[in-house]
Amino acid sequence: MNLPARQRLGLHPGQGDDGYRGAGRLTGKAAIVTGADTGIARAVAIAYAREGADVLIAYADEHEEARQTADWIGQAGRKALLVPGDLASATHCHNVIDAAVLEFGRVDVLVSNAAPPQAIEDVSGQERDQAVATNLSAFCHLTKAALPHMRPGSAIIGTALGRPGQPAEVLPAYFLLARDEASYISGAQVAVTGGQPIL
């Protein structure tokens, strides 16, 4: 059976709905989290909402999962905006940013985390190309479109995990990078990789 990498490793990520309580550290901020319909990105979106941020959820076509994430954000008392589509498309990346600006007036935090982790032995050439477009190219297109709408102190977070991490393992890094106190951390690689080296 060809199971996803995290299932083969016996990892079952929480969704951020298991007791995390925010402290208002992102109050009044507007965040975009790609891939927030499931997994770590979902946990990040929910936690950001519990910290006071409104969140745009950019996702492919998992509408029910995205609605569940939006429900959690709503329960935290924040706005959730759902924007489905293919982040491998530069046009769609610009549409995501435009939607956030139209709804929230600005972008304070951009988290690019759209592609699910896969074991390298399971990735075909076509899947590799799609992963590059969804991860690397989308990150570049989203960043370029978001920069004119970001104020000093805003955060752009791109992710790559060495192994499928658990939300509780990676959320502290997402909080650190999204907060105003991290304004001096710029252009840095934060190694949240489960012990794998960054090449």
C-alpha positions as CSV (number, residue, x, y, z in Angstrom):
1,M,0.0,0.0,0.0
2,N,1.3,3.4,-0.9
3,L,0.6,5.5,2.2
4,P,1.6,9.1,2.7
5,A,5.0,9.6,4.3
6,R,3.5,10.8,7.7
7,Q,1.3,7.7,8.0
8,R,4.2,5.3,7.2
9,L,6.1,7.0,10.0
10,G,3.2,6.6,12.4
11,L,2.7,10.4,12.7
12,H,-0.8,11.8,12.9
13,P,-0.7,15.6,13.2
14,G,-3.1,17.4,15.4
15,Q,-5.1,20.2,13.7
16,G,-4.4,23.0,16.2
17,D,-7.8,22.3,17.8
18,D,-6.5,20.4,20.8
19,G,-6.4,23.0,23.5
20,Y,-4.0,25.7,22.3
21,R,-5.0,29.0,23.9
22,G,-3.8,32.3,22.4
23,A,-2.6,35.4,24.2
24,G,-3.3,38.1,21.7
25,R,0.2,38.2,20.2
26,L,-1.1,38.8,16.7
27,T,-4.1,41.0,17.5
28,G,-5.2,43.1,14.5
29,K,-2.9,41.4,12.0
30,A,-4.0,39.9,8.7
31,A,-2.3,36.6,7.7
32,I,-2.3,34.5,4.5
33,V,-1.6,30.8,5.1
34,T,-1.3,28.6,2.1
35,G,-2.3,24.9,2.4
36,A,-4.2,25.7,5.5
37,D,-7.0,23.2,4.7
38,T,-5.0,20.4,6.5
39,G,-2.0,19.6,8.6
40,I,0.6,22.0,10.0
41,A,-0.7,24.9,7.9
42,R,-4.2,24.4,9.3
43,A,-2.8,24.3,12.8
44,V,-0.8,27.6,12.1
45,A,-4.0,29.3,10.7
46,I,-6.0,28.3,13.7
47,A,-3.3,29.3,16.2
48,Y,-2.8,32.7,14.4
49,A,-6.6,33.3,14.7
50,R,-6.4,32.4,18.4
51,E,-3.6,35.0,18.7
52,G,-5.9,37.6,17.2
53,A,-5.2,37.5,13.4
54,D,-7.7,37.4,10.6
55,V,-6.6,34.6,8.2
56,L,-6.9,34.0,4.4
57,I,-6.8,30.3,3.7
58,A,-5.3,29.6,0.2
59,Y,-5.9,25.9,-0.8
60,A,-6.3,23.7,-3.9
61,D,-9.7,22.1,-4.0
62,E,-10.3,20.4,-0.6
63,H,-13.4,22.6,0.1
64,E,-14.8,20.7,3.1
65,E,-11.4,20.6,4.9
66,A,-10.9,24.3,4.2
67,R,-14.4,25.1,5.6
68,Q,-13.5,23.2,8.8
69,T,-10.4,25.3,9.2
70,A,-12.5,28.5,8.6
71,D,-15.0,27.2,11.3
72,W,-12.1,27.0,13.8
73,I,-11.0,30.5,12.9
74,G,-14.5,31.8,13.3
75,Q,-14.7,30.1,16.8
76,A,-11.7,32.1,17.7
77,G,-13.6,35.2,16.9
78,R,-11.6,36.1,13.8
79,K,-12.4,36.4,10.1
80,A,-11.6,33.6,7.7
81,L,-11.4,34.0,3.9
82,L,-11.3,30.9,1.7
83,V,-9.5,31.2,-1.7
84,P,-9.3,28.0,-3.7
85,G,-7.1,27.5,-6.7
86,D,-3.8,26.3,-8.0
87,L,-0.8,28.1,-6.5
88,A,1.4,26.8,-9.3
89,S,-0.2,29.6,-11.3
90,A,1.4,33.0,-11.0
91,T,-2.0,34.7,-11.8
92,H,-3.7,32.8,-8.9
93,C,-0.9,33.8,-6.5
94,H,-1.6,37.5,-7.4
95,N,-5.4,36.8,-7.0
96,V,-4.7,35.4,-3.4
97,I,-2.9,38.6,-2.4
98,D,-5.6,40.8,-4.0
99,A,-8.3,39.0,-2.1
100,A,-6.5,39.5,1.2
101,V,-6.0,43.2,0.5
102,L,-9.6,43.6,-0.5
103,E,-10.9,41.8,2.6
104,F,-8.4,42.9,5.2
105,G,-6.8,46.0,3.8
106,R,-3.2,44.7,4.0
107,V,-1.0,41.7,4.5
108,D,1.0,41.4,7.8
109,V,2.0,37.7,7.6
110,L,2.5,35.5,4.6
111,V,3.0,31.8,5.3
112,S,3.8,29.7,2.2
113,N,3.2,26.1,3.1
114,A,1.0,24.6,0.4
115,A,2.5,21.2,-0.5
116,P,2.1,18.2,1.8
117,P,5.3,16.3,2.8
118,Q,6.1,13.2,0.7
119,A,8.8,10.6,0.9
120,I,11.3,11.3,-1.9
121,E,11.0,7.7,-3.2
122,D,7.3,8.3,-3.8
123,V,7.8,11.4,-6.0
124,S,7.6,11.0,-9.8
125,G,9.2,13.6,-12.2
126,Q,5.8,15.2,-12.8
127,E,5.0,15.4,-9.1
128,R,8.5,16.9,-8.5
129,D,7.8,19.6,-11.0
130,Q,4.4,20.3,-9.5
131,A,6.0,20.4,-6.0
132,V,8.6,23.0,-7.2
133,A,5.8,25.1,-8.8
134,T,3.6,24.9,-5.6
135,N,6.4,25.4,-3.1
136,L,9.2,27.5,-4.7
137,S,7.6,29.3,-7.6
138,A,4.4,30.1,-5.6
139,F,6.5,31.4,-2.7
140,C,8.2,33.8,-5.1
141,H,5.0,34.9,-6.8
142,L,3.1,35.4,-3.5
143,T,6.0,37.4,-2.0
144,K,6.3,39.6,-5.0
145,A,2.6,40.4,-5.0
146,A,2.4,40.8,-1.2
147,L,5.4,43.2,-0.7
148,P,3.6,46.4,-1.8
149,H,0.9,45.7,0.8
150,M,3.2,44.8,3.7
151,R,4.2,47.4,6.3
152,P,7.6,47.5,8.1
153,G,7.7,44.6,10.5
154,S,5.6,42.3,8.4
155,A,6.7,38.6,8.1
156,I,7.1,36.3,5.2
157,I,7.6,32.6,6.2
158,G,8.4,29.8,3.7
159,T,8.6,26.3,5.0
160,A,10.4,23.1,4.3
161,L,10.4,20.2,6.7
162,G,12.9,17.5,7.0
163,R,10.3,15.0,8.2
164,P,6.6,15.4,8.7
165,G,6.5,17.5,11.9
166,Q,3.7,17.8,14.4
167,P,2.0,21.2,14.9
168,A,3.1,21.5,18.5
169,E,6.7,21.0,17.3
170,V,6.7,23.8,14.7
171,L,4.2,26.4,16.0
172,P,6.7,28.2,18.2
173,A,8.8,29.0,15.1
174,Y,5.7,30.3,13.2
175,F,4.8,32.5,16.2
176,L,8.3,33.9,16.6
177,L,8.6,34.9,13.0
178,A,5.1,36.4,12.8
179,R,5.5,38.6,15.9
180,D,6.8,42.2,16.0
181,E,9.6,41.1,18.3
182,A,11.2,39.2,15.4
183,S,11.6,42.2,13.2
184,Y,15.4,41.9,13.2
185,I,15.3,38.3,11.9
186,S,15.4,38.9,8.2
187,G,16.5,36.6,5.4
188,A,17.4,33.9,7.9
189,Q,16.9,30.2,7.7
190,V,15.3,28.9,10.9
191,A,16.1,25.1,11.0
192,V,12.8,23.6,12.1
193,T,13.6,20.3,10.3
194,G,13.3,17.5,12.8
195,G,17.1,17.3,13.0
196,Q,17.7,17.1,9.3
197,P,20.4,19.4,8.0
198,I,19.5,22.3,5.7
199,L,21.4,21.9,2.4
